[in-house]
């Protein structure tokens, strides 16, 4: 009888322990998804500002339509992306397109002095700062999630439930190569 109670107690402790691990993994997964939802909100605001920015720029940059087309296409790819990984790839594509746009804008001093354009640039700058903060939080949540599903013994439950490591929100290869180069200083 006592042996039966001890075995029953051990089984109950084991069941509660497994439930606790499962609940922690679910919580980590949901935190990561919630963190990306915060990024999504900021990106949506940024993508809503892009048509206004392009409208302000078009009058000055009639012959650089290729740059404007790349930004428009990148915006469309993001809006049609379904998964978090697709959205990260689309965002990296948008960052490259926006870098090209910023390079072209430097050639138009009248545009840079336009108050509407300056206001849009300020709004986009504010959004970029917010995006940087929510990306850091997303990457932190992703790291916690990945650690949670790779550490023993939770890796056993994660494997059983089909959880897999998820990608961080990083710069992407193209933008990383650009940042690896020393900045050009002109006087």
Secondary structure, DSSP 4 states (H G I P E B T S, - for coil): -HHHHHHHHHHHHHHHHHHHHHHHHHHHHHHHHHHHHHHHHHHHHHHHHHHHHHHHHHTT-TT-HHHHHHHHHHHHHHHH--SHHHHHHHHHHHHHHHHHHHHHHTT-HHHHH-HHHHHHHHHHHHHHHHHHHHHHHHHHHHHHHHHHHHSTTHHHHHHHHT----------HHHHHHHHSPPP---
